[in-house]
Amino acid sequence: MVSGRALYYYAPVKVCVSCGKNLPDAAIICVFCRARQHEERLDPTPVKGIRHDVSPEDNVREVEKSAPKPAAIPPRAAEPKKPVDGVAASASPSNSASASVAPAPGAVPRPVTDRDDRSVLIQLGQWNRNERATLSVAGLAMLAVVLIYQRNWLLILLALVVAAAGIAPLPRMARGAIAAAAGMALIWRMFGPAAAGGLVILPGALLSRAKSPASRLAQLWGLIAAGAIVAAYLVPRDGQTLARSILDGFRGEHFVQIGTAIWLTIPIPLVLVGLLALTPKRTVGGCVLWATLMLLWAPIGLLLLGFWTNALGASLGAAVIALGASAAGALGLADLSA
């Protein structure tokens, strides 16, 4: 009987391909030098042994040097262009250079900016930001209307002052003072002092809040405008108050009287909403919208009144003056408050 120790000595062995030491016949990697052995059934690729008389870095460098270099890929020949309509396309350097030229500016799509992406209504709702252009257009429009219809020297002078405030490069405070004074003077001349306070001061207070959401001066202007509007409805003018005229209009039989009473009542809810917008310590938005509605109230009412009374020409001139003067005064007041 043969012992286990004898079986170990008589077991089949092989010699390591690198260090030459005896290994079991089934060994794949040498336990002494970690070299992989030749095994045709596992990997027919010959394995080079690792030298023990040099450092591992030298072994790696030697393996890299002996590794076969990859074959260079030959450059791909340019394919000839196919003839177009029987005419062969030339492959001259000029054609290749023209092909690499950047496309025309018109062919490249222009990137859409935030300003272009906004709707027209949003852009029109921010008319108060370009004050000089607004004052210039308002002053020139009022000047044209005054020269055509009334030709009053005082009105001509005030319209020129508003236009000059927008055209001339004046400081912000000077431009605001000139525009506010000229606009209020025009509204005073047309509707009286109380209406001037309501049509100019309250929209100006809202535009001031649109510039400075935490402006306390805008609240003061709002209180002054509220007092002026209350005076416009309750203080008698020509022996009768505006509130009494509204009540008589609602009792009238003609549509013009009822329409006039409705038109004179509309400022009340607008004023209340405008004052509510000025009440908080900080206003987030909506000031420009309510200011625009207040500025449009007088010209739209004048146009409707002229349409029903067959005096559209005269009412058109008055509407242009009312809109231009109130807008100029409100913008000027906003400049003074900023």
C-alpha positions as CSV (number, residue, x, y, z in Angstrom):
1,M,0.0,0.0,0.0
2,V,1.4,3.4,-1.0
3,S,1.1,6.3,1.4
4,G,-0.1,9.8,0.6
5,R,3.4,11.2,0.8
6,A,4.6,8.7,-1.8
7,L,1.7,9.7,-4.1
8,Y,2.9,13.3,-3.9
9,Y,6.4,12.4,-5.0
10,Y,5.2,10.3,-7.8
11,A,2.5,12.8,-9.0
12,P,3.1,14.1,-12.6
13,V,5.0,17.4,-12.5
14,K,6.2,20.0,-15.0
15,V,8.8,22.7,-15.1
16,C,7.9,26.4,-14.9
17,V,8.4,28.2,-18.2
18,S,10.0,31.2,-16.4
19,C,11.8,30.2,-13.2
20,G,12.3,26.5,-14.0
21,K,11.0,25.1,-10.7
22,N,8.8,22.0,-10.5
23,L,5.1,22.6,-10.6
24,P,2.1,20.2,-10.5
25,D,1.1,19.3,-14.0
26,A,-2.4,20.9,-13.6
27,A,-0.9,24.3,-12.5
28,I,-1.7,27.2,-14.7
29,I,0.2,30.0,-12.9
30,C,3.5,29.5,-11.1
31,V,3.3,29.9,-7.4
32,F,6.9,31.1,-7.2
33,C,7.1,33.7,-10.0
34,R,3.5,34.2,-11.0
35,A,4.2,33.3,-14.6
36,R,1.5,31.8,-16.7
37,Q,2.2,28.3,-18.0
38,H,1.8,26.9,-21.5
39,E,-1.5,25.1,-21.8
40,E,-2.7,24.4,-25.3
41,R,-6.1,23.5,-24.0
42,L,-6.6,26.8,-22.2
43,D,-4.7,29.4,-24.2
44,P,-2.7,28.6,-27.3
45,T,-1.0,32.1,-27.1
46,P,2.7,31.7,-26.0
47,V,3.4,33.5,-22.7
48,K,6.8,35.1,-22.1
49,G,8.3,34.5,-18.7
50,I,9.2,37.2,-16.2
51,R,12.8,37.8,-15.4
52,H,13.9,37.8,-11.8
53,D,17.2,39.6,-12.2
54,V,15.6,43.0,-13.1
55,S,13.0,45.3,-11.4
56,P,9.3,45.0,-12.2
57,E,9.5,48.4,-14.0
58,D,12.1,47.0,-16.4
59,N,9.9,43.9,-17.0
60,V,7.0,46.1,-17.9
61,R,9.2,48.3,-20.2
62,E,10.6,45.2,-21.9
63,V,7.1,43.8,-22.5
64,E,5.9,47.1,-24.0
65,K,8.9,47.2,-26.3
66,S,8.4,43.7,-27.5
67,A,4.6,44.2,-28.1
68,P,3.7,44.4,-31.8
69,K,2.8,47.9,-33.0
70,P,-0.7,48.3,-34.4
71,A,-0.9,48.6,-38.1
72,A,-1.4,52.1,-39.4
73,I,-4.8,52.7,-40.9
74,P,-4.4,54.0,-44.4
75,P,-6.1,57.3,-45.2
76,R,-9.4,57.0,-46.9
77,A,-9.4,58.2,-50.4
78,A,-11.8,60.9,-51.3
79,E,-14.7,59.7,-53.2
80,P,-15.3,61.5,-56.5
81,K,-18.5,63.5,-56.5
82,K,-21.3,62.3,-58.6
83,P,-22.1,64.3,-61.7
84,V,-25.1,66.6,-61.4
85,D,-27.2,67.0,-64.5
86,G,-24.5,65.5,-66.6
87,V,-21.8,67.9,-65.5
88,A,-19.1,66.4,-63.4
89,A,-18.4,68.3,-60.1
90,S,-14.8,69.6,-59.9
91,A,-12.8,68.7,-56.8
92,S,-10.5,71.8,-57.0
93,P,-9.1,73.4,-53.9
94,S,-11.3,76.5,-54.5
95,N,-14.4,74.4,-54.2
96,S,-13.2,72.7,-51.0
97,A,-12.4,76.1,-49.5
98,S,-15.8,77.5,-50.5
99,A,-17.4,74.5,-48.9
100,S,-15.7,75.2,-45.6
101,V,-16.9,78.9,-45.5
102,A,-19.4,79.7,-42.8
103,P,-23.0,80.0,-43.9
104,A,-24.5,83.4,-44.6
105,P,-25.8,85.4,-41.6
106,G,-29.3,85.2,-42.9
107,A,-29.2,81.4,-43.1
108,V,-28.3,81.0,-39.4
109,P,-31.4,81.2,-37.2
110,R,-31.2,84.1,-34.8
111,P,-31.5,83.0,-31.1
112,V,-34.7,84.0,-29.5
113,T,-34.1,86.3,-26.5
114,D,-36.3,86.9,-23.5
115,R,-37.5,90.2,-24.9
116,D,-38.5,88.6,-28.3
117,D,-40.2,85.7,-26.5
118,R,-42.5,88.0,-24.6
119,S,-46.0,88.7,-26.0
120,V,-46.9,92.1,-27.5
121,L,-49.3,92.8,-24.6
122,I,-46.6,92.3,-22.0
123,Q,-44.2,94.7,-23.9
124,L,-47.0,97.3,-24.2
125,G,-47.7,96.9,-20.5
126,Q,-44.2,98.2,-19.7
127,W,-44.5,101.5,-21.6
128,N,-43.5,103.4,-18.5
129,R,-39.9,102.2,-18.7
130,N,-39.0,104.3,-21.8
131,E,-40.0,107.6,-20.4
132,R,-38.2,109.9,-22.8
133,A,-39.8,108.2,-25.8
134,T,-43.3,108.4,-24.2
135,L,-42.9,112.1,-23.3
136,S,-41.6,112.9,-26.8
137,V,-44.5,111.2,-28.5
138,A,-47.1,112.7,-26.1
139,G,-45.7,116.2,-26.5
140,L,-45.6,116.1,-30.3
141,A,-49.0,114.6,-30.6
142,M,-50.5,117.3,-28.3
143,L,-48.7,120.0,-30.3
144,A,-50.1,118.7,-33.5
145,V,-53.7,118.6,-32.1
146,V,-53.4,122.1,-30.6
147,L,-52.1,123.5,-33.9
148,I,-55.0,121.9,-35.8
149,Y,-57.9,122.6,-33.5
150,Q,-57.4,125.3,-30.9
151,R,-54.2,127.3,-31.6
152,N,-53.9,128.5,-28.0
153,W,-50.5,129.9,-27.2
154,L,-50.6,128.5,-23.6
155,L,-51.5,125.0,-24.8
156,I,-48.8,125.2,-27.5
157,L,-46.2,126.3,-25.0
158,L,-47.1,123.4,-22.6
159,A,-47.1,120.8,-25.4
160,L,-43.6,122.1,-26.4
161,V,-42.4,121.8,-22.9
162,V,-43.6,118.2,-22.6
163,A,-41.9,117.3,-25.9
164,A,-38.7,119.1,-24.9
165,A,-38.6,117.1,-21.6
166,G,-38.5,113.9,-23.6
167,I,-36.2,114.9,-26.4
168,A,-33.6,116.9,-24.5
169,P,-31.1,114.8,-22.4
170,L,-32.0,116.3,-19.1
171,P,-31.3,114.9,-15.6
172,R,-34.0,112.7,-14.2
173,M,-35.2,115.1,-11.5
174,A,-35.3,118.0,-13.9
175,R,-37.2,116.0,-16.6
176,G,-39.7,114.8,-14.0
177,A,-40.4,118.3,-12.6
178,I,-40.9,119.8,-16.1
179,A,-43.2,116.9,-17.2
180,A,-45.2,116.8,-14.1
181,A,-45.8,120.6,-14.0
182,A,-46.7,120.8,-17.7
183,G,-49.0,117.8,-17.6
184,M,-50.9,119.0,-14.5
185,A,-51.3,122.4,-16.0
186,L,-52.9,121.0,-19.1
187,I,-55.3,118.8,-17.2
188,W,-56.1,121.7,-14.9
189,R,-57.0,123.8,-17.9
190,M,-59.3,121.1,-19.3
191,F,-61.0,119.6,-16.3
192,G,-60.2,121.7,-13.2
193,P,-57.9,121.4,-10.3
194,A,-59.6,118.5,-8.6
195,A,-59.6,116.4,-11.8
196,A,-55.9,117.3,-12.3
197,G,-55.1,115.8,-8.9
198,G,-57.0,112.6,-9.6
199,L,-55.9,112.1,-13.2
200,V,-52.3,112.8,-12.7
201,I,-51.3,112.2,-9.0
202,L,-52.9,108.8,-8.5
203,P,-51.4,107.2,-11.7
204,G,-48.1,108.9,-10.8
205,A,-48.2,107.3,-7.4
206,L,-48.9,103.9,-8.9
207,L,-46.0,104.3,-11.4
208,S,-43.8,105.3,-8.5
209,R,-44.6,102.1,-6.7
210,A,-43.9,100.2,-10.0
211,K,-40.4,101.7,-9.9
212,S,-39.8,101.4,-6.1
213,P,-42.2,98.7,-4.6
214,A,-41.5,99.9,-1.1
215,S,-41.8,103.7,-1.8
216,R,-43.5,105.5,1.1
217,L,-43.8,108.7,-0.9
218,A,-46.1,106.9,-3.3
219,Q,-48.5,106.4,-0.4
220,L,-48.5,110.1,0.3
221,W,-49.3,110.9,-3.3
222,G,-52.1,108.4,-3.1
223,L,-53.6,110.1,-0.1
224,I,-53.4,113.5,-1.8
225,A,-55.0,112.0,-5.0
226,A,-57.9,110.5,-2.9
227,G,-58.6,113.9,-1.3
228,A,-58.6,115.5,-4.8
229,I,-61.0,112.9,-6.2
230,V,-63.4,113.3,-3.2
231,A,-63.3,117.0,-3.8
232,A,-64.0,116.5,-7.5
233,Y,-67.2,114.6,-6.7
234,L,-68.5,116.6,-3.7
235,V,-67.3,120.2,-4.2
236,P,-69.9,122.2,-6.2
237,R,-68.9,123.5,-9.6
238,D,-71.2,125.9,-11.4
239,G,-73.8,125.5,-8.7
240,Q,-73.9,121.7,-8.8
241,T,-71.8,118.8,-7.6
242,L,-70.5,116.0,-9.8
243,A,-72.3,113.4,-7.6
244,R,-75.6,115.2,-8.1
245,S,-75.0,115.2,-11.9
246,I,-74.4,111.5,-11.9
247,L,-77.7,110.8,-10.0
248,D,-79.6,113.1,-12.4
249,G,-78.0,111.2,-15.4
250,F,-79.1,107.8,-14.1
251,R,-82.7,109.2,-13.8
252,G,-82.6,110.6,-17.4
253,E,-84.4,109.2,-20.4
254,H,-81.7,109.5,-23.0
255,F,-78.9,107.0,-23.5
256,V,-76.3,109.8,-23.6
257,Q,-77.2,111.0,-20.2
258,I,-77.1,107.4,-18.7
259,G,-73.8,106.7,-20.5
260,T,-72.3,109.9,-19.2
261,A,-73.4,109.0,-15.7
262,I,-71.8,105.5,-16.0
263,W,-68.6,107.0,-17.4
264,L,-68.4,109.4,-14.5
265,T,-68.9,106.5,-12.0
266,I,-66.1,104.3,-13.4
267,P,-63.3,106.2,-11.6
268,I,-64.6,105.3,-8.2
269,P,-63.8,101.5,-8.4
270,L,-60.5,102.3,-10.2
271,V,-59.5,104.7,-7.4
272,L,-60.4,102.2,-4.7
273,V,-58.3,99.4,-6.4
274,G,-55.4,101.9,-6.9
275,L,-55.5,102.9,-3.2
276,L,-55.6,99.2,-2.2
277,A,-52.4,98.7,-4.3
278,L,-50.7,101.5,-2.4
279,T,-51.8,100.3,1.0
280,P,-49.2,97.5,1.6
281,K,-45.6,98.4,2.6
282,R,-44.4,96.7,-0.6
283,T,-46.4,96.3,-3.8
284,V,-45.5,93.2,-5.9
285,G,-47.3,94.0,-9.2
286,G,-50.4,95.4,-10.9
287,C,-49.5,99.1,-10.5
288,V,-48.7,99.7,-14.1
289,L,-52.0,98.0,-15.1
290,W,-54.2,100.2,-12.9
291,A,-52.3,103.3,-13.8
292,T,-52.9,102.6,-17.5
293,L,-56.6,102.1,-16.9
294,M,-56.9,105.4,-15.1
295,L,-55.0,107.2,-17.8
296,L,-57.3,105.7,-20.5
297,W,-60.5,106.6,-18.7
298,A,-60.7,110.2,-19.8
299,P,-59.7,109.8,-23.5
300,I,-62.0,106.8,-24.1
301,G,-64.9,108.6,-22.4
302,L,-64.3,111.7,-24.5
303,L,-64.3,109.6,-27.7
304,L,-67.5,107.9,-26.9
305,L,-69.2,111.2,-26.0
306,G,-68.1,112.7,-29.3
307,F,-69.3,109.7,-31.2
308,W,-72.8,109.9,-29.7
309,T,-73.0,113.7,-30.0
310,N,-71.7,113.7,-33.6
311,A,-68.6,115.8,-32.6
312,L,-65.9,113.1,-33.0
313,G,-63.3,115.5,-34.4
314,A,-63.3,117.9,-31.4
315,S,-63.5,115.0,-29.0
316,L,-60.5,113.3,-30.7
317,G,-58.4,116.4,-30.1
318,A,-59.5,116.6,-26.5
319,A,-58.8,112.9,-26.0
320,V,-55.3,113.2,-27.3
321,I,-54.6,116.1,-25.1
322,A,-56.1,114.4,-22.0
323,L,-54.1,111.2,-22.6
324,G,-50.8,113.0,-23.4
325,A,-51.0,115.4,-20.5
326,S,-52.0,112.8,-17.9
327,A,-49.3,110.4,-19.0
328,A,-46.7,113.1,-19.0
329,G,-47.7,114.3,-15.5
330,A,-47.8,110.8,-14.1
331,L,-44.3,109.9,-15.6
332,G,-42.9,113.1,-14.3
333,L,-44.3,112.5,-10.8
334,A,-42.8,109.0,-10.9
335,D,-39.4,110.5,-11.7
336,L,-39.6,112.9,-8.8
337,S,-40.6,110.1,-6.4
338,A,-37.9,107.6,-7.5
